[in-house]
């Protein structure tokens, strides 16, 4: 690129090229000012910028042409017009009175443009840094990074300790932590009101000790065990051997024993399931406490244990599964509904409601296993079946649980014992 200087008309001439950058202009100006021709002349331009803002970002260049200097692209012969451009920064020109003027001089058959570049500011840099965190601080105890200076805490440089993570979160206004690997939350984990997102329940096992502050915390995509504070929300996780105060556990697999801590607020389980059918989970109701439990849309096997408060309530809605009530349930009310089976070893003082439970035995009981008199009740299925048989020329008699179907001659055609679920034909 050929750049020359005309001190008479104060023009910086750019020959043949159709584009020049602000940095190239600045380099040429500084070389000429230091040359034999320019060393005794007034300064052509001043420049600012390129200060390091951190994270590899620098302030853009602003080149100010002084005392009326302008840039001129070489004249073209025409008749076609040539588009020429100055880019890569900001170009300003002022005359001898320091009044701004357009920094590009006209030339025949040349259309000159200036692509302005807004310099990066500290505020813009802060916004770029904020976006690089993806909405939260990344923590990986296997990482080698400590400290709080940017880019520590980003996915590229996760910090390896909770103190640095929470300091970064406070400084930047985050309430979300991304946990990459398994770790234990101790007294340094003051994460009340935070959202914790693990990589997945196989990679991220969170052991929460009693010293950790996890009130009103939301946890996703993790394997969780330990002791929780109140108003916790756990989603899409594996929950094992947990002391649980209250809140929601939703779309989770359950293992081990989940012990309710006696809060006055309900413990709610939604769309949860058994992880290992050979080791089904147990809900320990906490003895004679105040806390009720609502378990809805549950799939698999679950055990209800240790419930002794007369005002306590536990409701289980089965998608498909089995509920065991142990002999340590001695008081209160348990309501089981949905599709599945109930195995009840509770004390006779416990109110167990199964009106909404569908299983082979409950369906058979509802249809057949009643006293003989119930099978002749008007509008029942059995009474309708008897009427159909009569219409076919048969008669039906009953003695206890034995129903006899007579043929047209009054002899016994078929006999059934209805005292069995199998309705045994005699």
C-alpha positions, 0 to 999 in steps of 0.5 A: 500500500502506498500512502503519501503526504501533501503538506500544502493541501494537508492530504494523506493520499492513498494510491490505487487501494480501495480500502485502508484501515485506521491502524495502517493510516496511523502507522504511516503517519508515525513513520512520516512524522519521524522522517527527514521530511516530517520531523520539523513539521507540525504533528499530523494526528493524535491517537487513542485506544487499544487499552487492555480491558481484560479478557483479550478485549481492547479499546478500539483506535480513534485517530484524530487528524489535526490542523485540517488534515484529511484522507484522499483516495487516488483520483479515478479516470471513470466513467465507473465509480469506485467505492473506497473504504476506511475501517478498523476504528474511528477517524476524526478530523479537525481544522486549525480552529479545532472545528470538526470536519469530514475526514475524507477529501473528495476525489473524481469517480470515488465514493469514499465511506467510513466504517465507524467502530464504537470503542469497547467500554468498561460497561460493554466489557462487563456485559460480555464477561457476564454473558460468558458465565452462561447465567451462573458460576461453574464449580468443579472440585477437580479443576486447578483454578482458584480465585475470583478474577475473570474468567474464573468461574466460567465454563472454561475455567471453573473454580474448585471451591465454594468460597470463590464460587459464592464470591464471584456469584455475589459480585456478578449477581448470580444465584445459580451454580453449575456443579460439574462433579460430585462434592460435599456441601459443608459450612462454606456452602451458604446457598440459600435461595440458589439454584444448583444444576448438576451435570447429571445424577451419575456424575454429580453426587451432592452430599449435603451436611447439616452445616450447609445453608440450603433453605429455599434452594432448587436442585436439578440433575444431581444425585442428592443425599444428606440433610436439607433445610426447608422449602427445597425443590428437587427436580430430575434427580436421584434422591437417596437417604435424605433427611427432608424438611419440606418442599417439592421432589419432582420427576426423581428416582427414590432410593434408601430412606427419606425421613420427614423432619416434622415441618408443619408444611407438607412434603410433596412428591410428584412423578417419582419412581423406584430406582431399584426394585430390589431396594425400594425406597421408604418414606419415614413419616418421622413418628409423632410429627406434624408433617403430612406427605402427598405422593402423586403419580408414583411408579414402582414400590414404596414403603410407608413407615414410622407414623404415629400421630393421630392427625397425620396424613399420607396420600399415595397415588399410584400410576402402577406399583405397590405400597407397603405399610409397615407395622410401625404405622400406628396412627393417622390416615393413609389414602392409597389410590390409582393402579397397583397393590396395597400390603397393609401391616398397620395397626388397626387404629390407622385409617386406610382408605382404598376406595380409589385403588384398582387391582385384580383383587379390588376389581374382583371384590367389587364385581363378585366377592360379596354376600349372595344377597348382594348378587341379586340386588337390583341394577347390579352386574350379577343380577343382570347376568342372572336375568340373562340366564333366565331369558335363556331358559335357566333358573338360578338359586343360591345357598350361601356362596354357592350359586346353582344354575338350573336347566329347563328340567329343574336339574343343576346345570352348573354350580359356582363357589363365589367365596373365592377370587377365582369363582371356582366351578364345582 
